[in-house]
Amino acid sequence: MNPRSHLIILALAALGSIAPAAERPNLVVFLIDDMGLMDTSVPFLTGADGKPERYPLNDYYRTPSMERLARQGIRFNQFYAMSVCSPTRISILTGQNAARHGATNWINPENNNAGPQGAPDWTWEGLKPGDTTLPGLLGAGGYRTIHVGKGHFAPREFDGADPSKIGFDRNIAGASFGAPGSYFGEKNYGGSGKRALHAVPGLEKYHGTETFLTEALTIEANAALKSAVDSGKPFFLHFAHYAVHSPFDSDPRFAAHYADSGKPAAAQAFATLIEGMDKSLGDLLDHLEALGVAEETLVIFLGDNGSDAPLGDQHEVASAAPLRGKKGTHYEGGMRVPFIAAWARSDPDNSLQKALPIPAGAIQSQVANVTDLFPTLLQIAGVETPSTHAVDGNALQPLLAGKTDASRPEQFLMHYPHGPHRSNYFTVWRDGDWKVIYHYLPEVPTHGGFIQSGGARYQLFNLAEDPFEQNDLATRRPDDLRRLMEGLIAQTEAHGSRYPVAEDGQTRLKPALP
């Protein structure tokens, strides 16, 4: 955290703007890697009547702890993340859209992976000491701040690769990489060759045992919570599982549940990783009960990008069916993620829950996104955001209470000036029911109908009429396409976006009107 932010927090504390620890809730962000909206037995999508509607994938996965949390609180069915991981993770910690903070791609631990025509000035170095972050502000405001699991905030040789250098009091198992070398304790959570560089650190006590990585992280998280509660301070736990990212190592505790599913072995292994993270959630909730702090603890569950389930092509309806696309793409299956907020144990008489009442079993359909967590959690904690730090998110309190916030923009910007990847060099702008996709280069994607202007291509969808993106309106609704593109261009400029370059390596490929 930068010195100016620290002085602001101290000044606020002196003025009494920060509530005493006993009057502030504990905060848990339970973040799952590569888990999309449909990778759960909890139905998030709704029918015309607004009620949950089940699809085949909801009956394939087993997530009873998510069901428990959803019964206790509210789930969002239009919650957006960036479609790749590092941008989302940095957005959660800064409250800034990736187009603003500049880390617009997943961060390769070893080298700059901008891509052959990728934005050369993107923030490949990620977060660094001195940056204003959620844990840094909460820590200065009196919270114990704990990171457990996947970091992926900066490359290996940069200080920001260690979460304890960017605001967390304690880092357990967080490092520069996103994918673990292995989930198996017998393999020391690493592997051979290049995978050896992805051996999860700090878990040596479990080496050579049968303790699956998800379980080891849960044991460590619960021990850290016990220490935090004993300290008498409120805590912020950022529990970021490596699951369900590849490698798709099958969790032997749950493999039998999917053996007769008829799905490929990798898809079965993916399902065991889903069930394992769900057991971790249940164990965490039980532990909060045992510690006597469940009524005082707000739990937020979400994924960091769309599904990476090994099912079908990334541009079609398969991994996130009935949604189209998966992780890394510009379709809804790549950007829509599960989001549940609930008190770890409901108690209507609790003063903290009276201040933030969350209806049980509710569904929120307003658009929200990962940048909203930063202002939401700081407000709940009674900690001010420094005026020098730009924030793109909006506080979620009205939505968490099950209300409609008419002042809230129904918008989301996803900017990916990189390649090669599943989708390359694109920007998405959602505004109300409409969604436009701008492709900077003509050769991708390989599916769908496009209109072309110079080297660019456009796609246009009305998500109210066509939620599964099967009817591209770019050629039939030119006025709407132009209106959406005007909004996209304005937003990318307002966020200070970095753009891809032409083949000459110099000329910027900015979005253009059709």
C-alpha positions in Angstrom: 0.0 0.0 0.0 1.4 3.4 -0.8 2.2 5.8 2.0 -0.5 8.3 1.1 -3.2 5.6 1.4 -1.8 4.6 4.8 -2.0 8.2 6.1 -5.6 8.5 4.9 -6.5 5.4 6.8 -4.8 6.6 10.0 -6.6 9.9 9.7 -9.9 8.2 9.3 -9.3 6.1 12.3 -8.4 9.1 14.4 -11.7 10.7 13.4 -13.7 7.7 14.3 -14.7 6.8 10.7 -13.5 3.3 11.2 -15.8 1.3 13.4 -14.4 -0.8 16.3 -13.5 -4.4 15.4 -16.4 -5.9 17.3 -18.9 -3.9 15.2 -17.4 -4.9 11.9 -18.0 -8.2 10.0 -15.5 -10.7 9.0 -15.2 -11.0 5.2 -14.5 -14.1 3.1 -14.0 -14.1 -0.6 -14.1 -17.8 -1.8 -12.7 -17.6 -5.3 -12.8 -20.7 -7.7 -10.5 -20.9 -10.7 -12.1 -21.6 -14.1 -15.5 -22.3 -12.7 -18.3 -21.1 -14.9 -22.0 -20.4 -14.3 -23.1 -24.0 -15.1 -20.4 -26.0 -13.3 -22.7 -26.6 -10.3 -25.9 -28.2 -9.1 -27.2 -24.8 -8.2 -29.3 -23.4 -11.0 -28.4 -19.8 -11.7 -30.3 -19.3 -15.0 -34.0 -18.4 -14.7 -37.0 -18.9 -16.9 -39.5 -16.4 -18.1 -41.2 -16.5 -14.7 -37.9 -15.5 -12.9 -37.6 -18.8 -11.2 -34.5 -21.0 -11.4 -34.4 -23.3 -14.4 -32.3 -26.5 -14.3 -30.2 -27.7 -17.3 -28.4 -31.0 -17.7 -25.1 -29.8 -16.4 -26.9 -28.8 -13.1 -27.8 -32.5 -12.7 -24.2 -33.7 -13.5 -22.3 -31.7 -10.9 -22.6 -32.2 -7.1 -22.3 -29.0 -5.1 -24.4 -29.4 -1.9 -22.4 -26.8 0.0 -23.1 -24.2 -2.7 -26.7 -25.2 -2.4 -26.5 -24.6 1.3 -25.0 -21.1 0.8 -27.5 -20.3 -1.9 -30.4 -21.2 0.4 -29.0 -18.9 3.0 -28.4 -15.9 0.7 -28.6 -14.5 -2.7 -27.2 -15.6 -6.1 -26.6 -13.4 -9.1 -27.3 -14.7 -12.5 -25.7 -11.9 -14.5 -22.4 -11.5 -12.7 -19.4 -10.9 -15.0 -15.7 -11.5 -14.7 -12.9 -11.0 -17.2 -12.7 -14.1 -19.4 -9.2 -15.0 -18.2 -7.8 -15.2 -14.7 -5.1 -12.6 -13.8 -7.2 -9.7 -15.0 -10.1 -10.7 -12.8 -7.9 -11.3 -9.8 -6.4 -7.9 -10.0 -9.8 -6.3 -10.6 -11.0 -7.8 -7.3 -8.1 -6.4 -5.4 -8.2 -2.9 -7.1 -11.8 -2.3 -8.0 -10.6 -1.4 -11.5 -11.6 -2.9 -14.8 -8.7 -4.7 -16.6 -8.8 -2.1 -19.3 -7.8 0.5 -16.7 -5.3 -1.5 -14.6 -3.7 -2.8 -17.7 -3.2 -6.5 -16.8 -5.4 -7.6 -19.7 -4.0 -11.1 -20.1 -3.2 -14.0 -17.9 0.3 -13.4 -16.6 2.9 -15.9 -17.7 5.3 -16.3 -14.8 8.4 -16.5 -17.0 7.9 -14.1 -19.9 5.8 -11.3 -21.4 3.0 -13.1 -23.2 1.4 -10.1 -24.9 1.1 -12.0 -28.2 2.5 -11.3 -31.6 0.3 -8.2 -32.1 -0.7 -7.8 -28.5 -0.7 -4.5 -26.7 3.0 -3.9 -26.0 2.3 -1.6 -23.0 0.0 -3.9 -21.1 0.8 -4.3 -17.4 2.6 -7.7 -17.6 4.4 -7.0 -14.3 1.0 -7.2 -12.5 0.5 -5.8 -9.0 3.5 -4.4 -7.1 4.3 -3.2 -3.6 2.8 0.2 -3.0 -0.3 -0.4 -5.2 -3.6 0.4 -3.5 -5.3 -2.9 -2.9 -8.3 -4.2 -1.0 -6.2 -6.2 1.6 -3.8 -3.3 2.0 -6.7 -0.9 2.9 -8.5 -3.4 5.1 -5.2 -4.2 6.9 -4.6 -0.6 7.6 -8.2 -0.4 8.8 -7.7 -3.0 11.5 -8.4 -6.3 9.7 -6.3 -9.4 9.7 -5.8 -10.2 6.0 -5.1 -13.7 4.8 -4.5 -15.1 1.3 -4.8 -18.8 0.8 -4.2 -20.6 -2.6 -3.7 -19.3 -6.1 -2.1 -15.8 -6.5 -1.1 -15.2 -10.1 -0.8 -11.4 -9.5 2.7 -11.0 -11.0 5.5 -12.9 -12.7 8.0 -15.0 -10.8 10.8 -12.5 -10.6 8.5 -9.6 -9.4 7.7 -8.9 -5.7 4.0 -8.9 -6.4 4.1 -12.6 -7.0 4.1 -12.9 -3.2 0.6 -11.9 -1.9 2.2 -10.8 1.4 4.0 -8.0 -0.6 0.7 -6.5 -2.0 -1.3 -6.0 1.2 -1.9 -9.4 2.8 -0.6 -10.1 6.3 -0.2 -13.7 5.5 0.3 -15.7 2.3 -0.4 -19.5 2.2 0.6 -21.2 -1.0 0.2 -18.2 -3.3 2.8 -17.8 -6.1 3.3 -16.4 -9.6 1.7 -19.2 -11.5 -2.0 -20.1 -12.0 -2.0 -23.8 -12.6 -0.6 -26.2 -9.9 2.0 -28.7 -10.9 -0.2 -31.4 -9.5 -3.1 -31.8 -7.1 -1.5 -34.9 -5.5 0.4 -34.8 -2.2 2.2 -37.9 -3.3 3.7 -35.8 -6.1 4.5 -32.9 -3.6 1.9 -30.8 -5.6 4.5 -30.5 -8.4 5.6 -32.5 -11.4 8.5 -33.1 -13.7 9.9 -30.9 -16.4 8.1 -27.5 -16.8 5.5 -28.6 -14.3 8.1 -28.6 -11.6 8.2 -24.8 -11.8 4.5 -24.9 -10.7 5.0 -26.9 -7.5 2.7 -25.2 -4.9 4.9 -23.7 -2.2 4.5 -23.8 1.6 2.7 -27.2 1.9 5.7 -29.4 2.6 4.0 -31.0 5.6 1.7 -32.7 3.2 4.3 -33.9 0.8 4.2 -37.7 0.3 0.8 -38.0 1.8 -2.6 -38.7 0.2 -3.9 -35.2 1.0 -5.4 -33.7 -2.1 -4.3 -30.1 -2.8 -7.9 -28.7 -2.2 -8.0 -30.4 1.2 -4.6 -29.2 2.2 -5.5 -25.6 1.4 -8.7 -26.0 3.4 -6.9 -27.3 6.5 -4.4 -24.4 6.3 -7.2 -21.8 5.8 -9.1 -23.1 8.8 -6.0 -23.0 11.0 -5.4 -19.4 9.8 -9.0 -18.4 10.7 -8.5 -19.9 14.2 -5.5 -17.7 14.7 -7.3 -14.6 13.4 -10.3 -15.2 15.7 -7.9 -15.6 18.6 -6.3 -12.2 17.8 -9.6 -10.5 18.4 -9.5 -8.6 15.1 -12.0 -8.9 12.3 -10.5 -10.9 9.4 -10.5 -10.8 5.6 -9.9 -14.2 4.1 -9.1 -14.3 0.4 -9.5 -18.1 -0.3 -8.5 -18.6 -3.9 -8.5 -22.3 -4.8 -6.3 -23.6 -7.5 -9.2 -25.9 -8.4 -10.7 -26.3 -10.8 -7.8 -25.3 -13.1 -6.0 -28.0 -15.1 -4.2 -30.3 -14.8 -7.5 -32.3 -14.5 -6.3 -34.6 -11.7 -9.1 -36.7 -10.5 -9.9 -36.3 -6.8 -10.1 -39.9 -5.6 -12.6 -38.9 -2.9 -15.3 -38.3 -5.5 -14.3 -40.2 -8.6 -16.9 -42.9 -8.1 -19.7 -40.3 -8.4 -18.9 -39.8 -12.1 -17.6 -43.2 -13.3 -20.8 -44.1 -15.0 -21.6 -40.7 -16.4 -20.6 -41.5 -19.9 -18.4 -38.4 -20.1 -14.7 -38.4 -21.0 -12.2 -39.1 -18.3 -11.0 -35.4 -18.2 -14.6 -34.2 -17.8 -15.1 -36.7 -14.9 -11.9 -35.4 -13.3 -13.1 -31.9 -13.7 -16.3 -32.8 -11.9 -14.3 -34.3 -9.0 -12.4 -31.0 -8.7 -15.7 -29.2 -8.5 -17.0 -31.4 -5.8 -13.8 -31.1 -3.9 -13.9 -27.3 -3.8 -17.5 -27.6 -2.7 -16.5 -29.8 0.2 -14.0 -27.2 1.1 -16.7 -24.6 1.2 -18.8 -26.8 3.5 -15.8 -27.4 5.8 -15.1 -23.7 5.9 -18.7 -22.9 6.9 -18.7 -25.6 9.5 -15.4 -24.2 10.9 -16.8 -20.7 11.2 -19.7 -22.2 13.1 -17.3 -24.0 15.5 -15.3 -20.8 16.0 -18.5 -19.0 17.0 -18.2 -16.3 14.3 -20.5 -17.5 11.6 -23.2 -14.9 12.3 -20.5 -12.2 12.0 -19.0 -13.5 8.7 -20.0 -12.5 5.2 -19.1 -15.1 2.6 -18.9 -14.2 -1.1 -18.5 -17.1 -3.5 -17.5 -16.6 -7.2 -15.6 -17.8 -10.1 -12.7 -15.9 -11.8 -13.8 -16.5 -15.4 -16.0 -18.8 -17.5 -15.9 -22.6 -17.4 -12.9 -24.6 -18.7 -14.7 -27.9 -18.4 -13.2 -30.2 -21.1 -16.4 -30.5 -23.1 -16.7 -29.4 -26.7 -15.4 -26.4 -28.7 -14.8 -23.1 -27.0 -17.0 -21.1 -29.4 -20.0 -23.4 -29.2 -22.6 -24.6 -26.7 -20.9 -27.3 -24.7 -18.9 -26.5 -21.6 -21.4 -24.0 -20.2 -24.5 -25.3 -22.0 -26.9 -23.7 -22.7 -24.6 -20.7 -22.7 -22.2 -20.4 -25.6 -18.4 -20.4 -25.2 -16.0 -21.0 -22.4 -13.0 -19.5 -20.6 -11.0 -17.1 -22.8 -13.8 -16.3 -25.2 -16.0 -13.3 -25.8 -19.3 -15.2 -25.3 -21.4 -15.4 -22.2 -19.9 -18.8 -21.2 -16.5 -17.2 -21.0 -17.5 -14.2 -18.9 -20.6 -15.1 -16.7 -19.6 -16.7 -13.4 -21.4 -18.0 -10.3 -21.8 -15.4 -7.5 -23.4 -16.1 -4.1 -23.4 -13.8 -1.1 -24.6 -15.0 2.3 -23.9 -14.7 6.0 -22.2 -17.9 7.1 -25.1 -18.4 9.5 -28.3 -16.5 9.3 -29.4 -14.6 12.4 -32.0 -11.8 11.8 -31.3 -10.5 15.3 -27.6 -10.0 14.7 -26.8 -6.3 14.4 -24.4 -6.8 11.5 -27.1 -8.7 9.6 -29.6 -6.0 10.4 -27.3 -3.5 8.8 -26.9 -5.7 5.7 -30.0 -8.0 5.4 -29.5 -10.7 2.7 -32.7 -12.5 1.8 -32.6 -16.3 1.9 -32.9 -18.2 -1.4 -33.1 -15.0 -3.5 -32.0 -14.4 -7.1 -30.6 -11.1 -8.3 -30.8 -10.4 -12.0 -29.2 -7.0 -12.3 -25.9 -6.9 -14.0 -22.8 -6.8 -11.7 -19.1 -7.6 -12.0 -15.9 -8.3 -10.2 -14.9 -4.6 -9.9 -17.9 -4.2 -7.5 -16.3 -6.3 -4.7 -13.7 -3.6 -3.9 -16.1 -0.8 -3.0 -18.6 -3.2 -1.5 -16.3 -4.8 1.0 -14.6 -1.5 2.0 -18.0 0.1 2.7 -19.1 -2.9 4.7 -15.8 -2.7 6.7 -16.2 1.0 7.2 -12.9 1.8 5.4 -12.7 4.7 2.9 -11.2 4.4 -0.5 -8.4 6.9 -1.1 -9.6 9.7 -3.4 -6.5 9.3 -5.5 -7.4 5.7 -6.5 -9.8 5.3 -9.5 -12.6 2.7 -8.9 -14.7 1.4 -11.7 -17.0 -0.8 -9.5 -20.2 0.2 -7.7 -21.2 -1.0 -4.2 -23.5 -4.0 -4.2 -25.4 -3.4 -1.0 -28.8 -2.7 -2.5 -28.5 -5.7 -4.8 -27.3 -7.9 -1.9 -30.4 -6.9 -0.1 -32.5 -8.2 -3.0 -33.5 -4.8 -4.2 -33.3 -3.2 -7.7 -30.9 -0.3 -7.9 -32.2 2.0 -10.7 -29.1 4.2 -10.5 -26.8 1.3 -11.4 -25.5 1.0 -15.0 -26.4 -2.3 -16.7 -23.0 -2.4 -18.4 -19.8 -4.4 -18.6 -16.5 -3.9 -20.5 -14.2 -6.8 -21.4 -11.0 -5.8 -23.2 -8.6 -8.4 -24.5 -5.9 -7.0 -26.8 -3.9 -10.2 -27.0 -3.5 -13.5 -28.8 -3.1 -16.3 -29.7 -5.8 -17.6 -27.4 -9.2 -19.1 -27.7 -10.5 -15.8 -28.9 -8.0 -13.2 -30.0 -7.8 -9.4 -30.0 -11.3 -8.5 -29.0 -13.3 -6.1 -26.9 -16.8 -6.7 -25.6 -19.3 -4.0 -24.5 -22.6 -4.9 -22.8 -25.1 -2.0 -22.4 -28.5 -3.0 -21.2 -29.9 -5.9 -23.2 -27.4 -5.4 -26.0 -23.9 -6.8 -26.4 -21.4 -5.9 -29.2 -18.1 -7.8 -29.8 -15.4 -6.0 -31.7 -12.7 -8.2 -33.3 -9.5 -6.2 -34.1 -8.2 -8.8 -36.6 -10.2 -10.6 -39.3 -8.9 -14.2 -39.0 -10.7 -15.0 -35.7 -13.0 -16.3 -34.4 -13.9 -19.2 -36.7 -17.6 -19.4 -35.9 -20.5 -17.1 -36.4 -21.5 -14.6 -39.0 -19.7 -11.3 -39.2 -19.7 -8.0 -41.0 -16.3 -6.6 -41.8 -15.0 -3.0 -41.9 -11.3 -2.9 -43.0 -9.6 -5.6 -40.9 -12.2 -5.6 -38.1 -15.3 -7.8 -37.6 -18.4 -7.2 -35.5 -20.9 -9.3 -33.7 -24.1 -8.0 -32.1 -26.6 -9.8 -29.8 -29.7 -8.9 -27.9 -29.4 -10.9 -24.7 -33.0 -10.4 -23.6 -34.3 -12.0 -26.8 -31.3 -14.3 -27.4 -29.6 -15.1 -24.1 -27.6 -18.0 -25.7 -26.1 -15.9 -28.5 -27.3 -17.8 -31.5 -28.6 -14.9 -33.5 -26.0 -12.4 -34.7 -27.7 -9.1 -35.6 -24.7 -7.2 -36.8 -25.9 -7.1 -40.4 -29.6 -6.6 -39.7 -29.5 -3.9 -37.0 -26.9 -1.4 -38.3 -28.2 1.5 -36.1 -28.0 -0.6 -33.0 -24.5 -1.8 -34.0 -23.3 1.7 -34.5 -24.8 2.9 -31.2 -23.1 0.0 -29.3 -19.8 0.6 -31.0 -20.0 4.3 -30.1 -20.4 3.2 -26.5 -17.5 0.7 -26.8 -15.2 3.2 -28.2 -16.1 5.8 -25.5 -15.5 3.2 -22.8 -12.2 2.0 -24.0 -10.9 5.6 -24.2 -12.3 6.5 -20.8 -10.5 3.5 -19.2 -7.1 4.4 -20.9 -7.1 1.1 -22.7 -4.0 -0.4 -24.4 -4.6 -1.6 -27.9 -3.1 -4.3 -30.2 -0.7 -3.2 -32.9 -0.7 -3.7 -36.7 1.9 -6.0 -38.3 4.3 -3.1 -38.4 4.5 -3.3 -34.6 3.8 0.4 -34.3 0.4 1.4 -35.5 -2.3 1.0 -32.8 -5.4 -0.9 -33.9 -8.1 1.1 -32.1 -11.8 0.0 -32.4 -13.6 1.7 -35.3 -17.2 2.3 -36.2 -18.8 0.0 -38.9 
